[in-house]
Structure formats: C-alpha cells, structure tokens
Amino acid sequence: MRTKRKNKTNNTNWLENFLRLIFPPDIKCIFCGKDINHFYERPFCDSCGKTLSFNVGNRCRICDEPIENEALVCDNCQKRKHYFKHAYCPFVYVDKVRQNLLSYKSDNRRYLALGYALLIVKYIGEDIKNFDLITYVPMTKTREKERSFNQSKLLAEEISKLTDLPVVESLKKNYDTKAQKELNYNERLKNIQNIFSVINKKEIKDKNILLIDDIITTCATVNACAKELSKYANSISACAMARNKLHKKAENK
C-alpha cells in the first residue's frame, strides 16, 4: 500500500489549488482543524481520536454494518441479494463523523477528501491489491453543478493517488430522484431502481472494481451501481468513509 502522493496534474481544478493554499490538507486534523505532525499516519488529533466512532467489533462480512450479536452476516444481507462482495467503511455514521461528512458535502470542504482517502485505504489494507480499478457513484450534471463537485468522485481521485489504481468513469446517473435521506428503507430501494447506466464497458470488462461512495446507509445506492457493473465486471466491492447502522424499525417501514 502506498501513502506517498503523486505530483498534481496540470489540469487540477484552480479552486482546489486555492483551497489547498488556504487550508493545507496535510497538517491539520480533519475533524477539528488542530495542527498535527502525523497526518499521513493518522489524519486526526489525539483528542478527536478519543471520541470518533470507529467501525470496530463484530461487523457484517458483506456490508460492514456493525452487528450487536455474534452473527457473521446481518439480517438485511441475509434477506436481500447484494451485487457487491464486500464493503469497507472505517467509521460509523454518527456524531462527529456525521457532522464532518455533512460539512464536506454541503460546505464545499473538498480538502477533507485526502484525509478520508488515507483512512479508507488504511482500513482496506492488503485487500487493495485485489482491485484493478476504481470507480464512483455518479451524479447528474445538474446536481453536480449545483454542488460544484461530486464528493464520491473527488474521494475516488484521492484514493487513486495513494494506491496508483486508475479511476474509470464507468457509470452515469440517468435522472435525479428524491434525496435518499428523506426516505425509509423500502422507499429508498424503489427510488434508486434503474437510474444508473454503465458507460466505458470495455474498460471494466472482467475487472475487479472498487466502488466509491462517501456514506453507505442502506446499501441501496451502491447495490444499484454494483448491479449494473456486475453485467460486465468480474467483481465489485464498495467502500465509503462511514457506514450507517440500520434500525430494525426503519428497515421494516
């Protein structure tokens, strides 16, 4: 696993360069902004490290959801077909991690992506050698223009710099839907059906793909993407910065 960054390409976004000048991404804790001298080893300070919601303990072998009992696979993965082999999520989507990720997307804090990428790559560990390429959950052009960037694509690019795995734009989102966070579990499944299509089919044919999202909640989005990719790829695994823990009541709604 490589942790040394490549030189920036000439077409790096000027705004990203400006933000990196104002907010150097490799000297500060990604959660509180405190100066640290161990960014590439651990991109957060000791104080934040004591309060972060690390995804540790027993977890589902498929979706990486925390499991309270000793089961190997969560109830959801036992009931429903998943088109990805495994998910990697170093944190649980609560408290400080949740607020940080919301700020990353809503407040245009793009410089956080490097720290996220370091944590994800470290969490994946030696399994990173099993992948041929990286792809990401797409946005429509309209939605990406509104936000000014695709948070999953930026995260994929940072992971690529750390691992030398190429990023391939392999999916497109055909139209916008209701925000997933506004829906219950079954509504999310219906909301996401048939909205993704594969592009660059030759580049992903028979490849082992690492699919990037920022947050995995119900797995509906990454599973819908993986379903389309699985028509051409050899295997798909997913990863994100954080994994939301499903509540049974919400799941059954």
C-alpha positions in Angstrom: 0.0 0.0 0.0 1.5 3.4 -1.0 1.0 6.5 1.0 3.2 8.8 -1.0 1.2 11.3 -3.1 1.9 11.8 -6.8 2.6 15.2 -8.3 -0.5 17.2 -9.2 -1.5 17.1 -12.9 -1.7 20.3 -14.9 -5.5 20.2 -15.1 -6.1 20.2 -11.3 -9.0 22.5 -10.6 -7.9 26.0 -9.7 -10.3 26.2 -6.8 -8.8 23.0 -5.3 -5.3 24.6 -5.6 -6.6 27.8 -3.9 -8.2 25.8 -1.1 -5.1 23.8 -0.5 -3.1 27.0 -0.2 -5.5 28.5 2.3 -6.2 25.2 4.1 -3.2 22.9 3.7 -4.8 19.4 3.9 -1.9 17.5 5.3 -1.1 19.4 8.5 -4.4 19.7 10.3 -6.8 17.3 12.0 -9.7 16.7 9.6 -12.2 16.9 12.4 -11.2 19.9 14.4 -8.5 21.7 12.4 -5.8 21.4 15.0 -2.3 21.3 13.7 -0.8 17.8 13.8 2.6 16.3 12.6 1.4 12.8 11.8 -1.2 13.4 9.1 -0.2 10.6 6.8 -0.1 8.2 9.7 -3.3 9.4 11.3 -5.1 12.5 9.9 -6.8 13.4 13.2 -5.5 14.7 16.6 -5.3 12.6 19.7 -8.3 14.5 21.3 -10.6 13.7 18.4 -9.3 10.1 18.2 -10.8 9.5 21.7 -14.3 10.5 20.6 -14.5 9.1 17.0 -17.0 6.4 16.1 -14.6 3.8 14.6 -16.3 0.8 12.9 -14.8 -1.9 15.1 -16.1 -5.0 16.7 -18.3 -7.5 15.0 -19.4 -6.4 11.6 -21.4 -7.9 8.7 -19.0 -9.7 6.3 -20.8 -8.3 3.3 -22.0 -4.8 4.1 -19.7 -3.9 7.1 -22.7 -2.9 9.2 -22.0 -3.2 13.0 -23.7 -6.3 14.4 -24.6 -6.4 18.1 -24.7 -10.2 18.3 -22.2 -12.8 17.0 -23.7 -13.3 13.6 -21.4 -13.2 10.6 -24.0 -11.6 8.2 -26.6 -9.0 9.1 -30.3 -9.6 8.8 -30.5 -7.3 5.7 -27.8 -9.1 3.8 -29.4 -12.5 4.6 -32.8 -11.3 3.2 -31.7 -9.4 0.1 -29.3 -10.0 -2.8 -26.2 -7.9 -2.9 -24.3 -7.4 -6.1 -21.1 -6.4 -4.3 -18.9 -8.8 -2.5 -17.8 -6.7 0.4 -18.0 -3.1 1.8 -15.2 -1.3 3.6 -16.3 1.6 6.0 -13.8 2.7 8.7 -16.3 4.7 10.7 -19.9 4.6 11.9 -22.1 7.5 10.6 -22.8 9.2 14.0 -21.8 12.2 16.0 -18.6 14.0 14.9 -18.1 11.8 11.9 -21.6 12.5 10.6 -21.2 16.3 11.1 -17.9 16.2 9.4 -19.2 14.4 6.3 -22.2 16.6 6.1 -19.9 19.6 6.1 -17.7 18.0 3.4 -20.6 17.8 1.0 -22.6 20.9 2.0 -19.9 23.4 2.8 -17.6 22.5 -0.1 -14.8 21.4 2.2 -13.0 19.4 -0.5 -9.7 19.4 1.3 -11.1 16.8 3.7 -11.0 14.2 0.9 -7.3 13.5 1.3 -7.7 12.6 5.0 -10.8 10.4 4.2 -8.8 8.6 1.5 -6.0 7.9 3.9 -8.3 6.4 6.4 -10.2 4.3 3.8 -7.0 2.9 2.2 -5.6 2.0 5.6 -8.9 0.3 6.6 -8.9 -1.8 3.3 -5.3 -2.8 4.0 -3.8 -5.6 1.9 -7.1 -6.2 0.1 -6.4 -3.2 -2.0 -4.2 -5.5 -4.1 -7.3 -7.4 -5.2 -8.6 -4.5 -7.3 -7.9 -3.4 -10.9 -9.5 0.0 -10.9 -11.6 2.4 -9.0 -15.0 3.9 -9.9 -17.5 6.0 -8.1 -21.2 6.7 -7.6 -22.1 9.4 -10.2 -24.3 12.5 -10.0 -26.3 14.1 -12.8 -24.7 17.1 -14.4 -27.4 19.3 -13.0 -26.9 18.1 -9.4 -23.1 18.2 -9.7 -23.3 21.8 -11.0 -25.5 22.8 -8.0 -23.0 21.3 -5.5 -19.9 22.3 -7.6 -18.3 18.9 -7.2 -19.0 15.2 -6.9 -17.9 14.2 -3.4 -17.5 10.5 -4.3 -15.5 11.3 -7.5 -13.1 13.5 -5.5 -12.7 10.8 -2.9 -12.0 8.2 -5.7 -9.3 10.5 -7.1 -7.6 10.9 -3.8 -7.7 7.1 -3.2 -6.2 6.6 -6.7 -3.3 8.9 -5.9 -2.5 6.8 -2.8 -2.8 3.4 -4.5 -1.9 4.0 -8.2 -5.2 2.3 -9.1 -6.8 4.1 -12.1 -10.1 5.9 -11.8 -12.6 5.0 -14.5 -15.8 6.9 -15.1 -18.0 3.8 -15.6 -21.5 4.9 -14.5 -23.9 7.7 -15.3 -27.0 8.7 -13.4 -29.9 9.0 -15.8 -32.0 11.4 -13.8 -32.4 12.9 -10.4 -34.6 11.4 -7.7 -35.7 12.3 -4.2 -32.9 12.6 -1.7 -32.4 9.1 -0.1 -32.1 10.6 3.4 -35.8 11.7 3.1 -37.0 8.1 2.6 -37.4 5.0 4.6 -35.7 1.7 3.7 -38.2 0.3 1.1 -38.8 3.7 -0.4 -35.0 4.0 -0.9 -34.9 0.7 -2.8 -37.7 1.9 -5.1 -36.3 5.3 -5.5 -32.9 4.0 -6.8 -34.2 1.5 -9.3 -33.0 1.8 -12.9 -31.4 5.2 -12.5 -27.8 4.1 -13.3 -26.3 3.0 -16.6 -22.9 1.7 -17.5 -20.5 3.6 -19.7 -17.0 2.6 -20.9 -18.0 -1.0 -20.9 -14.7 -2.2 -22.4 -12.6 -0.6 -19.6 -14.4 -2.5 -16.9 -14.9 -5.8 -18.6 -13.7 -8.7 -16.4 -12.2 -6.3 -13.9 -12.3 -6.3 -10.1 -13.7 -2.9 -9.2 -13.6 -0.8 -6.0 -16.8 1.3 -6.0 -16.5 4.6 -4.0 -19.3 6.4 -2.1 -19.0 8.9 0.7 -21.5 7.2 3.0 -23.2 3.8 2.9 -26.6 3.9 4.7 -28.9 1.1 3.5 -26.6 -0.1 0.6 -29.4 0.8 -1.8 -27.3 3.2 -3.9 -24.0 1.1 -4.0 -26.0 -2.0 -4.7 -27.8 -0.4 -7.6 -24.5 0.7 -9.0 -22.9 -2.7 -8.4 -25.9 -4.4 -10.1 -25.2 -2.6 -13.4 -21.4 -3.0 -13.1 -21.8 -6.7 -12.5 -23.1 -7.2 -16.0 -19.6 -6.6 -17.3 -17.1 -6.7 -14.4 -15.7 -9.7 -12.6 -16.4 -8.5 -9.1 -17.3 -5.3 -7.2 -16.6 -4.2 -3.7 -17.7 -1.0 -2.2 -16.2 1.5 0.2 -17.1 4.7 2.0 -15.9 6.8 4.8 -18.8 5.8 7.1 -21.5 3.1 7.5 -24.9 3.9 9.0 -26.3 1.4 11.4 -29.7 0.3 10.3 -32.5 0.3 12.8 -34.9 -2.6 12.5 -38.0 -0.4 12.8 -36.8 1.8 10.0 -35.8 -1.2 7.9 -39.2 -2.7 8.0 -41.1 0.5 7.1 
